């Protein structure tokens, strides 16, 4: 059992690493790189196909350029994105030479250059956000997190050695910010599911006992029947706003 758990953990870690590698390479990766990453696990054809399907479902191109589709967005997201892109069109265009000069000045600590660098890279934030579309976080929130990371990033350029490294540095900060908000959202969803499961479990047991007794059951009776401690039942009552139909929480008696 332990070996199985370890292999599953290793598989998950490798998959996460492969996904990140693809993100850092503008959302593309080669099939050969995927196979090499999983070489120690010796995946069979079916397992490899599952990995490739996973990457495709996460908007990652394998041996091809990743393609963004607005079909991945809700109508509200699509409207927001179009309006936001239209607002970016109003920003002044810069040549490659101007971009390089701005980058060098920003590296030297020039505040005006840092602010201009933010404007230059706002479209890149959108490109990164598109890679994470349809993963449970509204695209406006993804762009917002990316913009915050960009704004902070231009003040941290002393960590960068050369002007040519600036874009990659800022890009990775955007990736980190968006992955963090997605992970936080997933954790929040998992917590909500855990609470719902607890409430449902208590409600089911209360109904089962209430059907036998032909009346609502008390917390004490449910404790005696199930062996649960009072805290577990009270937690379910609290999260359900005392709406477990077959359970008498005693709240009415306390009011009197």
N, C-alpha and C positions, 0 to 999 in steps of 0.2 A: 504493500500500500504506500509506504514511504517513497519508494522509487517512482511510483506512478505520480505522486504529488510533486516530487522534485522535477520530473520530466515536464509536467504540465506548467510548472512555474518557469522552467527554463524556456519552454515554448513561448509563453506569454512575454517573457523578457526579450527574447529574440524578435518576436513580432513587433513589439513596441520599438525596438531599436531599428528594425527595417523600415517601419513607418516613418520614424524620425529622419532617417537617412534620405528617404524619398522627399520628405518635406523640405529638407535643406537643399535638395537638388531641384527645387522648383516643382515638386510634386511628381517626379518621375524616377524610375529605377529600372534596371535591367533584370530580366528573368535570371540571368547568370548570377547577378549579385544576390538575388533572393535565395537561389539554390545554395550558393556558397555560405550564406549566413546560417542556413539550417543544416549544413552538411553533417554536423556531429549528431543530429537527431535522426538522420537517414529517413527522411519522409518518403512515403510511397506516393504514387501518382495522384491518388485521391486526396491525400493530405496536402500535397503541393497545390492542387487545384483549389482547395478550400482557402489556402493562404492567398493565392492570386485573386480569387473572388473577393476576399476580405479587402485587399488593397484596392481593387476596382470599386467596391462599394464605398470606400473612403476617398474616392475621387483621385486615386493615384494611378498614373499611367505606367504600365509595365511594357518596356520596349517601345513606347510611343508617348507622344506628348499628352499630358492630362488635359481633358476638355471640360470646361465649366458649362453647365446648362442652367438657365434660369428656371427650368422645370423643377430643380431641386429646392427652389425657394417658394415660400407661401406668397400669396398675392400681396400682403402687406410688406413682406421683405423685398419683393421685386419692386414695388412702388418706391420704397425707401431707397433702395440701391440706385435706381434710375435717377431719383432726385439728387442723391448725394453725388453721383458721378457728374451730373449736370453742374453742380456747384463747383466741383473740382476743375471743370472746363474753364471757369473764370480766372483761375490762377495763371500768372504769367508763365509762358513757356521759357525754358532755359536750354542753351546749347550744351553739348558735352564739355566744351571748354569752360563755360560758366559754372557748370556743375562741379568740375574738378577744382576750380578756383575757390568755390564756396566750401567745398569739403576741406581743402587745405586750411582755409581761414577758420573754419569751425574747429578743426583739430588744434589750432593755435589758441582756442578759447574765445574767439570773437563771437559775442552774443548775437549780433545781427545775422552773422553767417549761420549760426546754429538755428535761428528761427527760420531762415530761408531754406535750410536743409530739411526742416520739418515739412515745409510746403512741397519741396521736391519729392519727398518720399511718401506723401499721403496716398498717391495712387498705388504704391507698392503695398500699403496696408490693405487696400481693397483686394488686391490680387491674393494676398495671404488669406484674408477672410473667406474668399470664395472657395479656397481649398478645404475649409472646415464647415462649409454650408451643409445643412441637413444633418447636423450631429447634436441636435438638442438645444442649441443656443441661437437666439435671434441674431441675424447678421449685423444688425445695428450695434448689438452688444459686443460682437467680435471686433468690429471696426473700432468701436470706442476703446476697447482694451488695447488694441493694436496702436491706436493713436497715443494713448497714455504711455505705452512702452517706447514709442518713437520719441515722444517729447522728453522722457527721462533719458533715453539713450543718447541724444545729442549732447547732453551735459556730462556724459560718461566716456567721451571719446579719448580721454587720456589713457584708457585701457587698450586703445588701438594703436598699432605701430605705424602702419602706412595708410595713405589715402585710399589705396586700392582695397583695403580691408574694411573700410567703413560700412559699405553697403551690406556686406555679409554679417557684420556685427549687429547692425540695426535689424536686419532681416531675422536673425536668430532670436533677438529680443521679442520681436512680434510673434514668432512661433511660440516662444515660451509663454507669453501672455495669453494667447488664445487657447493653448493647450491647458493652461491652468484653469481658465474659466470653464472649459468643457469638463475637466475632471471634477471641479467643484460642483458643477451642475449634476454630474452623474452621481456624486456622493450624496448630494441633497435628495436626488430622486430615490437612491437606494435607501436612505434614511426614512423617507416618506413611505416607501413600500414596506419597510420593516414595521413601522407604526400601524399601517393599514392591516398588515398580517396579524399583529397582536390584537387589535380591536376585533377583527373578524374571528380570531380564535376564541377570545373571551365571549363574544356574542353567540357563537355556535354552541359552546358549552353551557352557557346560561339558558339558551333556548331548549337544549336537550334536557336539562334538569327541570326547567319550568314546565315542559310538556308532561313530565312524570308527576310533578307536584300540582299541576293545573293552576299555577299562580306564578307571579314573579318570584325570583329567588333573591336571597340576601347575599351580600359579599361573604359573610361567614359561611353560609351554606355552600357557596361555590368553592370557597377555600377547602372546606371539608371534603367535598366531592372530588376535587381535582388534585389536591395536594399543593396547589399554588400558594405563594405567599401573598399577603394583602397588597404589597406594593405593586406587583404585576397587575392585579385586577384594578387597583386605583389608577394606575397609569393609563390603562385602556379606557376607563371611565372618563378621565381627564381629556384624553385626545379625542374622544367621541363627543365631548361636550355633554356628558351624561345622557347620551341618547341610545344606550344599549337597551332595547325594548323590553327584554325579559329579565333585566337585572335591576333590583331595587338598591340604589347606592346609599340610601339613608339620608340623602340631601334634603328631602322635604321635611323629615322629622327634625333635622337640625335647625331649619328655618323657623319651625314652630317653637 
